[in-house]
Amino acid sequence: MSEFVENVDSLESKIGKLLKKYEDLKQKHTAMEIEMTRIREENINLAQKLESTNLNNQNLKAANAMLGSTEFKTETKLKLNSLIREIDQCIVQLSE
């Protein structure tokens, strides 16, 4: 009979340890979900900043080319030619 009691005590002890481990893992999981949400938001913010910076960089390149810099002159000419073609297409559509 004492062997049975020992087995029950052992099982109770193991179940208690498993429950404690489960609760610890549950808390870690919740903390990791919160951290993941924070990192996702930070990632979105950084992507927006990068997009804004890239746009600002393009604008600065165009302004630099317009001020006489030869480094981006070809790129700016191509963009201007593209815009002129679009305007010409709009004029053709309006005159029809």
Secondary structure as the mmCIF struct_conf table of DSSP 4:
data_model
#
loop_
_struct_conf.conf_type_id
_struct_conf.id
_struct_conf.beg_label_comp_id
_struct_conf.beg_label_asym_id
_struct_conf.beg_label_seq_id
_struct_conf.end_label_comp_id
_struct_conf.end_label_asym_id
_struct_conf.end_label_seq_id
HELX_RH_AL_P HELX_RH_AL_P1 SER A 2 MET A 66
TURN_TY1_P TURN_TY1_P1 LEU A 67 GLY A 68
BEND BEND1 THR A 70 PHE A 72
HELX_RH_AL_P HELX_RH_AL_P2 LYS A 73 SER A 95
#
